[in-house]
């Protein structure tokens, strides 16, 4: 158990809908990262927050947004869902941001868009 | 260009034998970190080992060791004394010192340990 929690574990929804994925980082970790794992794209970085502020953006679609709250939990919002958004979404956390700080991953949320 | 290349899509290894998973990377940044993660069939990503670009010694963590050859830009993972529980997908990842510390992942290598 990495100490990072993600809810829900599974989500099935229809095209055009909106969903919210939730992540609670390990106790004391200030940095939260979101990744998407799909069969065709592999593991891709989406966005990073550090202590409530957006730090870096990767291949995140405009239909997707995220935020980190004062209690450091984070939410990833996916809207106008398409079939291609079906993937495993991971949240990871690290105590600080920096080269040497390993990221601990949550169990992931498996999103299926039908 | 691909930052991380894992050329072995799948490997079989006999229980109790060692296995080496290849990883090459591409960066012009002198400061970077290399990571290996394990993803069992249950889906979670488990951190295994870390190597910094300035580290003089190869990293080791229990049965895992990282064969770091900086000039060749390779960071191969060696798993010694394989166990059935080592069957999983293994990902090599890199973090570069450019201010955002995301991980760039390779495509992964599936390891199947045979009894």
HADDOCK unambig.tbl for C-alpha pairs under 7 A between the chains (distance, minus, plus):
assign (segid A and resid 42 and name CA) (segid B and resid 107 and name CA) 6.16 0.50 0.50
assign (segid A and resid 43 and name CA) (segid B and resid 105 and name CA) 6.16 0.50 0.50
assign (segid A and resid 45 and name CA) (segid B and resid 102 and name CA) 6.54 0.50 0.50
assign (segid A and resid 45 and name CA) (segid B and resid 103 and name CA) 6.96 0.50 0.50
assign (segid A and resid 55 and name CA) (segid B and resid 100 and name CA) 6.78 0.50 0.50
assign (segid A and resid 56 and name CA) (segid B and resid 100 and name CA) 5.60 0.50 0.50
assign (segid A and resid 97 and name CA) (segid B and resid 101 and name CA) 6.36 0.50 0.50
assign (segid A and resid 98 and name CA) (segid B and resid 101 and name CA) 5.97 0.50 0.50
assign (segid A and resid 99 and name CA) (segid B and resid 32 and name CA) 6.23 0.50 0.50
assign (segid A and resid 99 and name CA) (segid B and resid 33 and name CA) 5.75 0.50 0.50
assign (segid A and resid 99 and name CA) (segid B and resid 95 and name CA) 6.18 0.50 0.50
assign (segid A and resid 99 and name CA) (segid B and resid 96 and name CA) 6.76 0.50 0.50
assign (segid A and resid 99 and name CA) (segid B and resid 97 and name CA) 6.21 0.50 0.50
assign (segid A and resid 99 and name CA) (segid B and resid 101 and name CA) 6.57 0.50 0.50
assign (segid A and resid 100 and name CA) (segid B and resid 33 and name CA) 6.28 0.50 0.50
assign (segid A and resid 100 and name CA) (segid B and resid 52 and name CA) 6.81 0.50 0.50
assign (segid A and resid 104 and name CA) (segid B and resid 47 and name CA) 6.72 0.50 0.50
assign (segid A and resid 105 and name CA) (segid B and resid 45 and name CA) 5.74 0.50 0.50
assign (segid A and resid 105 and name CA) (segid B and resid 46 and name CA) 6.99 0.50 0.50
assign (segid A and resid 106 and name CA) (segid B and resid 44 and name CA) 6.77 0.50 0.50
assign (segid A and resid 107 and name CA) (segid B and resid 43 and name CA) 6.80 0.50 0.50
assign (segid A and resid 107 and name CA) (segid B and resid 44 and name CA) 4.63 0.50 0.50
assign (segid A and resid 108 and name CA) (segid B and resid 44 and name CA) 6.65 0.50 0.50
